[in-house]
Amino acid sequence: MDEREYLLLADRCLERVAAWLEDFDPDEVDYSTPDGVVTMEFADGTRFVLNRQGGAHQMWYAAGARAWHYDWDAERETWIDDRDGHELYGNLARTLSEKLGREVSAAVGS
C-alpha cells in the first residue's frame, strides 16, 4: 500500500474510534485526538493510546502494560494484529470493558 492509501485508512480508523468514544461518559473515559493519535484517559489517570505508525504502515495500540501492532487486511477490510490475527476494534472493546468493569459494545468494528 502506498503512503496516501495508508494515511486515508489510518485516519478513518482514528475518526471511527473517536466517534465511538463520544458515547462514553467523559467521567468514565475522556479522549483527545491530536494529529494521528487517539488518547483515552480514565478517572484513575491511566491512558490507552491508539496511533498511526507511518513508517511501518501500521496502527499501534497500547493499553496499560500491553501493546499491539495492526496491519491493514484488505480482504477483511479491517486492522489485524501482526502476531495473533485478532481484530483491532474488538480488542479496543475488550480492553475498555476490562478497564471499566462492564461490557462495552464492539459496534465500532461493525
Buried (B, 14 or more C-beta within 10 A) or exposed (E): EEEEEBBEBBEEBBEBBBEBBEEBEEEEBBBEBEEBEBBBBBEEEEBBBBBBBEEEBBBBBBBEEEEBBBBBEEEEEBBBBEEEEBBBBBBBBBBBBEBBEEEBEBEBBE
